[in-house]
Amino acid sequence: MESAQLAKAEAALDRLLPRFGVPIGRRAVALAGGPVHYLEAGSGPAVVLLHGGFGGAGNWYRTMGPLAQRYRVLAPDRPGYGLSAAREAEPAAWLDGFLDAVGAERVALVGHAGGGAEALAYARARPAAMRGLALGDLVLTSADAAAPRPARRPRRVESWYTSLAARFDDRRLLAPEYLHYLWCLAQLRPEQDQRPPGDVAPGPIAVPTPGERTWPAVPILLVWGRGNRWTPVPRARELHQRILDAWLRVIEHSKGIPQLEQPGEYNYAVMTFLARLSERA
């Protein structure tokens, strides 16, 4: 990464941090494949937020503050995104190293789109390390809905903004600091499309066939935007019916990024789920 563009991205994230509403620690841990940058706030049981295939930890600026009132919330830039080192990494490998480095055990993972696919992959590999999974707007395989294809990044900021805003139910919900943050990441990582849903790796996720038991036996919350463009709600309902110990929350007036479009409803759904996990402990 070019040092000048990296400095701009770091400054953009620093400008966004007051929007989180709570004191945020910005840190990095050295792992085998390079440094992983992360944000941290709060104390209590560990909750790890995994952003989707665009942006980075800053995507959680409407969620991290409310969760930090009751939990120790960790939001890493996934390897190859945000301010973390660009490298290929299996979820079990880098998350094992990250959780060990920050001293987090028995975590709840909250993931959106590609980050949800990564959370699921880790839970399949390390079910004993999991308290629960909250997965939002996954990209699911379907005969009638193909996985999103990366779009070419527009060269002008005005056209980029227009195409980004169209992917949200209400563009007025986008904080200027957040837009600037995404734009700086678009300059830092021109190979990535900094618009939702972004990259779907390691997805898309296959919906189990009836009776198939391929999902980890841990409590699962599915959160879906009613207007999700890449995986419609009927597919989410089909998934919900085929996995054990799961809840489904459909959020209105969302095109698939409810943590930014409808943060009140999204945060309530996740916090209610996390409270249920505490009751089970």
C-alpha positions in Angstrom: 0.0 0.0 0.0 1.3 3.5 -0.8 2.2 5.4 2.3 0.4 8.6 1.2 -2.9 6.8 0.5 -2.6 4.8 3.7 -2.1 8.0 5.7 -5.3 9.4 4.1 -7.3 6.3 4.9 -6.0 6.4 8.5 -7.0 10.1 8.8 -10.4 9.3 7.3 -11.0 6.6 9.9 -9.9 9.0 12.7 -12.5 11.5 11.4 -15.2 8.8 11.5 -14.4 7.6 15.1 -16.5 10.4 16.9 -19.6 9.0 15.0 -19.3 5.8 17.0 -20.5 7.6 20.1 -18.2 5.9 22.6 -14.4 6.0 23.2 -12.8 3.7 20.5 -9.3 2.2 20.7 -7.6 1.9 17.4 -5.0 -0.9 17.5 -3.1 -3.5 15.5 -1.8 -7.0 16.2 1.1 -8.6 14.4 0.1 -12.0 12.9 2.0 -14.4 10.7 0.8 -12.9 7.5 1.1 -9.3 8.5 -0.6 -6.8 10.8 -4.4 -6.8 11.4 -5.9 -3.5 12.4 -8.9 -3.4 14.7 -11.1 -1.2 16.7 -12.1 -2.0 20.4 -14.6 -0.6 22.9 -16.4 -1.7 26.0 -15.9 -4.6 28.4 -17.5 -7.9 29.2 -18.1 -11.0 27.0 -16.3 -10.7 23.7 -18.2 -9.9 20.5 -16.3 -9.7 17.2 -17.8 -7.8 14.3 -16.8 -8.9 10.8 -17.5 -6.4 8.0 -18.6 -7.4 4.5 -16.6 -7.3 1.3 -16.2 -3.6 1.2 -15.0 -0.9 3.6 -13.6 -2.1 6.9 -14.2 -1.8 10.7 -15.6 1.6 10.1 -18.7 0.0 8.6 -19.8 -0.7 12.2 -19.9 3.0 13.3 -23.7 2.7 14.1 -23.4 -0.6 15.9 -20.2 -0.7 17.9 -21.3 2.0 20.5 -24.6 0.4 21.6 -23.0 -3.0 21.9 -20.1 -1.6 23.9 -22.4 -0.7 26.7 -22.6 -4.4 27.6 -19.8 -6.2 25.8 -16.2 -6.0 24.8 -16.6 -5.3 21.1 -13.7 -6.0 18.7 -14.0 -4.9 15.0 -11.0 -6.0 12.9 -10.3 -5.0 9.3 -10.4 -8.4 7.7 -7.1 -9.4 6.0 -6.9 -7.6 2.7 -9.4 -4.9 3.7 -9.3 -1.5 5.4 -5.9 -0.9 7.1 -5.0 -4.6 7.5 -2.3 -6.3 5.5 -3.4 -7.7 2.1 -3.0 -11.5 2.1 -4.8 -14.7 1.6 -5.9 -16.2 4.8 -8.2 -19.0 5.9 -10.8 -17.7 8.5 -9.7 -20.4 11.1 -6.1 -19.4 10.7 -6.2 -15.6 11.0 -9.1 -15.5 13.5 -7.4 -18.0 15.7 -4.3 -15.8 15.7 -6.3 -12.6 16.2 -8.4 -13.9 19.1 -5.4 -15.3 20.8 -3.5 -12.0 20.4 -6.4 -9.9 21.9 -7.1 -12.5 24.7 -10.7 -13.3 23.6 -12.2 -16.7 24.3 -15.7 -18.1 23.6 -16.8 -15.3 21.4 -19.9 -14.3 19.6 -19.3 -13.5 15.9 -21.4 -10.9 14.1 -20.9 -10.8 10.4 -22.4 -9.0 7.4 -22.4 -10.5 3.8 -18.8 -11.7 3.1 -18.0 -11.2 6.8 -20.9 -13.4 7.7 -19.6 -16.1 5.4 -16.2 -15.8 7.1 -17.8 -16.1 10.5 -19.7 -19.2 9.5 -16.5 -20.8 8.1 -14.8 -20.1 11.4 -17.7 -21.5 13.4 -17.6 -24.7 11.3 -13.9 -25.1 12.0 -14.0 -24.1 15.7 -17.5 -24.7 17.1 -16.2 -25.1 20.7 -14.8 -21.5 20.5 -18.3 -20.1 19.7 -21.0 -18.7 21.9 -23.2 -17.8 18.9 -23.4 -16.4 15.4 -25.3 -13.3 14.1 -25.2 -13.4 10.3 -26.6 -10.6 8.2 -27.6 -10.6 4.5 -25.4 -13.5 3.4 -24.9 -14.3 -0.3 -26.7 -17.6 -0.8 -26.5 -19.9 -3.8 -29.6 -20.0 -5.8 -30.8 -21.2 -9.2 -32.5 -17.8 -9.8 -30.1 -15.4 -8.1 -26.5 -15.2 -9.1 -23.8 -13.9 -6.8 -23.0 -10.3 -7.3 -20.2 -9.5 -9.7 -17.6 -6.9 -8.8 -18.3 -3.6 -10.5 -15.6 -1.4 -12.0 -14.9 1.5 -9.7 -15.9 4.8 -11.3 -13.0 7.2 -11.7 -14.8 10.4 -10.6 -15.9 10.8 -7.0 -19.3 12.2 -8.0 -20.2 9.1 -10.1 -18.8 6.8 -7.4 -21.0 8.5 -4.7 -24.1 8.3 -6.9 -23.6 4.6 -7.5 -23.0 4.0 -3.8 -26.0 6.0 -2.6 -28.3 4.1 -4.9 -27.5 0.9 -2.9 -29.0 2.3 0.3 -32.7 2.7 1.0 -32.1 6.3 2.1 -28.9 8.1 1.1 -29.4 10.7 3.9 -28.4 8.0 6.4 -24.8 8.0 5.1 -22.6 10.2 7.3 -20.2 12.4 5.3 -17.3 11.0 7.4 -18.3 7.5 6.4 -18.5 8.4 2.7 -15.1 10.0 2.9 -13.7 6.9 4.6 -15.0 4.6 1.9 -13.6 6.9 -0.8 -10.2 6.9 0.8 -10.3 3.1 0.9 -11.2 3.1 -2.8 -8.0 5.0 -3.5 -6.0 2.8 -1.2 -7.3 -0.5 -2.6 -8.4 0.2 -6.2 -8.9 -3.5 -6.9 -11.8 -3.6 -4.5 -15.3 -2.3 -5.0 -16.1 -0.2 -2.0 -19.9 -0.6 -2.4 -22.1 -3.2 -0.9 -22.2 -6.1 -0.9 -18.6 -6.1 -2.2 -16.6 -9.3 -2.4 -18.5 -12.4 -1.2 -15.5 -14.5 -0.2 -15.5 -17.0 1.3 -19.1 -17.4 0.1 -21.5 -17.8 -1.4 -23.2 -20.0 1.1 -25.1 -23.1 0.1 -28.5 -23.6 1.6 -28.7 -27.1 3.2 -31.0 -29.6 1.6 -33.9 -30.8 3.8 -32.5 -32.9 6.6 -28.8 -32.0 5.9 -26.8 -31.0 8.9 -23.9 -28.9 7.6 -24.2 -25.8 9.9 -22.6 -25.7 13.3 -24.7 -26.6 16.3 -24.6 -23.1 17.9 -27.3 -20.5 18.4 -27.7 -18.5 15.2 -29.4 -15.2 14.4 -30.2 -14.3 10.7 -30.8 -10.6 10.0 -32.1 -9.7 6.6 -33.0 -6.5 4.9 -36.4 -6.7 3.2 -35.0 -5.2 0.0 -31.8 -7.2 -0.2 -30.8 -7.3 -3.9 -28.4 -10.2 -3.9 -30.4 -12.7 -1.8 -34.1 -12.1 -1.4 -36.0 -12.8 1.8 -37.7 -16.0 0.6 -34.2 -17.6 0.3 -33.4 -16.4 3.9 -36.6 -18.0 5.1 -35.7 -21.2 3.4 -32.3 -21.2 5.1 -34.0 -20.4 8.4 -36.2 -23.5 8.1 -33.3 -25.8 7.5 -30.8 -24.9 10.3 -31.2 -25.8 13.9 -31.5 -23.3 16.8 -31.9 -20.2 14.6 -33.9 -17.0 14.6 -34.7 -14.8 11.7 -35.3 -11.1 11.8 -36.4 -9.3 8.6 -35.8 -5.5 8.7 -38.0 -3.2 6.7 -36.7 -0.3 4.6 -33.3 -1.9 4.0 -31.6 -2.9 0.8 -29.3 -5.3 2.6 -27.2 -3.2 4.9 -29.5 -2.8 7.9 -26.7 -2.0 10.4 -26.3 1.3 8.5 -29.8 1.8 7.1 -31.9 0.9 10.2 -29.4 0.8 13.1 -32.0 0.9 15.8 -33.8 -2.2 14.7 -30.5 -4.0 13.8 -28.9 -3.3 17.1 -32.0 -4.3 19.0 -32.1 -7.6 17.2 -28.4 -8.3 17.8 -28.5 -7.2 21.5 -31.6 -9.3 22.2 -29.8 -12.3 20.6 -26.6 -11.7 22.7 -28.7 -11.4 25.8 -30.2 -14.9 25.1 -26.7 -16.3 24.8 -25.9 -14.9 28.3 -29.0 -16.5 29.7 -27.9 -19.9 28.3 -24.4 -19.6 29.8 
